[in-house]
Amino acid sequence: MKTKILRKTDIVLITGFLIFAVMFYFIFNLNSQTGDTVVIKLNGKIYEEISLNQDKDVDVYLDDGTCLNTVRIHDKKAFIIYADCPDRLCVKHKPIDSGSYINDIIVCLPNRVTVEIINGGKSKNKYDVIIKN
């Protein structure tokens, strides 16, 4: 039985695929796991930014000391565990994480509180659409 020896072009092709696979891994996996931040906003302004890597409960208060919502960050997921609003739809919302849909966000509309995960660190003001009259 005759054994086939890899030719020079075969070795170059295999090496190219391996380099591409390693680059693909680093570009898509490492960037999404390192700098994810949970951004909590009250009335459209940033209330607090917390790393998704730490477990923490954040109470969102009005200026008069009224607790509106409690946001829990646990196991690299963010969700609302308490809401002062009548319907509490935000509490029933599934937890969001860095692997969630793009721009997945939890909104407590009566309290004007939003919870969002920003990949890669600090949030920036981004507009999807600007409508002018």
N, C-alpha and C positions, 0 to 999 in steps of 0.2 A: 504494500500500500504506500502510495506516494503522499507525502505531506506538502501542503501548500505553504509557501513562505510569503509573508506579507510584502507587498511591493512598497516602494517609497511613496507612491501616491496614496496608497491605502493608509499608511501611517500618518501622512499629512491630513487626510480627510478625517480620520478618527480624532486626531489631536485638535483639529478645528472644531469639531462637534463638542468635545469636552470643554474647550475654552468658552464656547458659546453658552453651554449649560451653566458653567460657573458664573459667568457674567449675568445671565438671566436670573439666577438665584440671588445674587447680591443686589441687583437693581430692584427687584420686585419684593423680596422677602425682608431684607434687612431694613430698608427705608421705612416700611410700613410698621415695623415693630419698635423702633427706637424712640421716636419723639412724639408719640401720640399724646394729645392734651385734651382734657374735658373742659369745655368752655360753658360756663353757666351765665346766662344773661337775664337781667331784670329790666323791664321797660326798654329793651333794645341796647342797653349798655352792659358792658362786661362786669359781672358781679364778682366772679372768681375764676381763675384758671388753675387746674390741678393736673398733675401727671396721671395718666391712665395706669401707671405701674404701681401706684400706692393705693392702699385700701383706706377709705375715709368717708365719713358722713359730713355733708355740708348743709347747714340750715340756711335758708334764704329768708332774710328779714327785711321788712320795710323800715323806713327811718323811725317810725314810732315804736318799733320793737315787736311788731306782729310777725309771727313766723308763718310764711306762706307755704313753703315747700321744704322737703328734706330730700336731698339727692345723695344716693349711695353709690360709691365707686368700690367695686369688689370683683376680684378675679378678672381684671382688665375689662370690666363692663360697667356701664353707667345706667342707672335707672332711678326713678322717683319712688320713694317709699311712703311719703306723706304729702298730702295736699290739703289746703284749707278751702278749696273750691267745692261747690255742691256736687258736680258730677264725677269727679276724680278719674277722668279718662286717662290722664297722664300716669296715674299709678298703675293702670291696667296695661299700659304700653309695654311691649317687650323690651328687654335690656338692649342697649346699643353698644357696639364695640368697634374696634378699628376695621374689622372685616365686614361690617354692615354695609348696606347699600350706600352709594355715594350720597352725601348730604342727608343721611338719616338723622333725624332730630326728634327730640321729645318736646312737646309744647304743652304748657298749661295756659290755655288762652285766657281764662278769667283772671289769673294772677299775673299774666304777662311774663312768664318765666320760660326760658328755653334751655335745653341741655343738648350740646352738640359735641362731636369729636372731630378735632382738627388734626390731620396727619402732618407730622413734621414740625411740631412746635407751636409757637404763638399764632393766634388767630389774626386774620387780616380782614378788613372790611371789603367784602366782595359783593358785587351786585350781579344778579342774574339778568334783570331787565330794568331799564329805566324808561318810564313812560312820561312824556311831556305833553301838556295840553296845548 
